[in-house]
Amino acid sequence: MRIQKQYGHGRWRKLKGHAKVKLQSGSIRIAEIHWCEAHGIGKKKMKIKVFGLKI
């Protein structure tokens, strides 16, 4: 896996969640966030996938 070559061996998992994201325009939206995570290494490769409601 490409991420193991970059950050080291571990049990890598693809995870997702929701968060409030502040855009460059200043508006705040709820977005679906995807990332990869391994025990002892932490969260890497965070991506915003889907924008939701404008707050």
N, C-alpha and C positions, 0 to 999 in steps of 0.2 A: 504494500500500500504506500502511496506517495507520502502520506503524512508521517509514516514511521521513519522514512528516510530523512525527513526534515527535522522532526522533533524527538525521535527516539522510540524504542520499543515500549509497548504498553498495550493494555486492552482498550483500544480506541472504540468509542461509541459515537454515533450520530444522534444528536439530541435537538429538540426544538422547544420553544416557549414563546410567550408573549411579553412585550415590554413597551413602555412609552419611549418614543424616539423623537428627539428634537431635530428638525431639519434645518438646513442653512437659511431658509427663508424665515425661520423663527417659529413656525407652526409646530405643534406637538401632535403626533399621531400614535395610535396603537399599531404595532407591527408584529408580524410573526418572525422570530429570529431562529436561525439554524446555526449549529456549531458542532465541532468535534471536541471530545474530551477524553482524557485518560487519567487514571488514578496516579497521583504523584507528579503529573505534568501540568494539568489544568486545562482550561478552555482555550482552544485555538480555532482559527478560521471562522470567525463570526460573520454571518451574512444576513441581510434583511431580505426576506423572500416575499412577503405579502403585506401591503399597507391596509389598515382597517379604518376605523372611525377617526374623524378629526376632533380633537379636544379643544 
